Amino acid sequence: MFGNMADMMGLMGKMKDLQSRMKDAQDQLATITLTAESGGGMVKATVNGQKALIGLEIDKDLVNPDDTEMLQDLIVAAVNKAFENIEPKIKEHLQKATDGVLPNIPGLDFGSLMK
């Protein structure tokens, strides 16, 4: 009877530990950054693990008031590429943060909690 209660208390302790680790891991995501470029490096976008655009560099030779459409396309491409490429870093960071707290359950992806 008390064995089941002890198991339940142990599981609750692990869940509290998991919650604490996840909060710390989410806070640390701001320190993970990635820069992607488009237009042969003429536009560079930097994002962080919290999926925020934190930097944008545009080569001054690209700034042409008569061709803003191309500049807009290059900015969108660089930002999208940066967000796409940061995903594996986020997943890896969250897996490391929760390693050992819960058993490895196939299909359980803590990275999906960040969406």
N, C-alpha and C positions, 0 to 999 in steps of 0.2 A: 504494500500500500504506500509506504513512504518512499519506495524506490521510484515510483512514477512521479511523485511530487518533486523529488530531487531532480529527476530528469527535466521536468517542466521548469523548475527554477533555473537549472543550467541553461536551458534553451532561452529563457527570458533574459538571462545575463548576456548570452551571445547576441541576442537581438539588440540589446542596449549598446553593446560594444560595436556592433555593425552600424547602428545609427550614428554613433559618435565618429566612427571612421569615415562613414559616407559624408558627414557634414565637413569634417576636416579635408577630405579629398576634394569636395566641391569647392571649398574655399581656396584650395591650392591650385585649382584649374586656371585661375587668373594668371598664374606664373608660367603656364605652358603656352608658348606662342609658336606661330608658324607663319612664314611669309611665302606667298605665291606671286607669280608674275605673269603678265601677258604682254603681247606686242614686243617680244624679244627683250623683255626687261624694262620697257619704257613705263609700264604701270606695275607697281608693287603694292599688294595688300597684305597687311599683317592682322591676324586674328588671334584670339586667345582661346583657351579651353572652355571658357564660359560662353563661347560662340558670340563674341563681341568683336566688331571691327575696331582695332585700336591704332591702326596706322595706315596711311595711304600716301604713296609717293607717285608723282606724275612728272615725267621728264618734261622740262619746259618747252622742248621742241615740239611736243605733241599738242600744246595749247594753241589752237587755231579757232578763232571765233566763227569761221566759216565752215568748220567741220566738227561740230560738237558731237554728232552722232557716233563717229568712230571712237572718240574719247570715251563716251558713255559705254559703248560696247566693250571696250578694253577694261574699263573699271569693273563692270559687271563680271566679265570673264575672270579677272584676277581675284575678285572677292569670292566668287563661287568656287574657284579652284582652291583657295585657302580654306574655306569652310569644309570642303570635301576632304582635303588632306589632313585636317586636324582631327577628324573622327577617330582614326586608329590610335592616335596619341591619347585621346580622352579615354577610350576603352581600356588601353593598357594601364593608364594611371589609376582608373577605378578598380581594375582587377588587382593591381598591386596593393591598393589600399584595403581591400576586403579579403586578401589572401589569408587563409587559415581561420577565418571567423566562422564560416559555414562550410559544410562539405561541398565538394565540386558537384553541382547539379547541372547535367547537360541541358542546354537551352536557356539557363538562367543568365541573363545579360544585364549587369548593373549599368552599363553604358546607356541602355534604353531609358533609364530613369531620368536622364538629363535632358530629354527632348521635351 
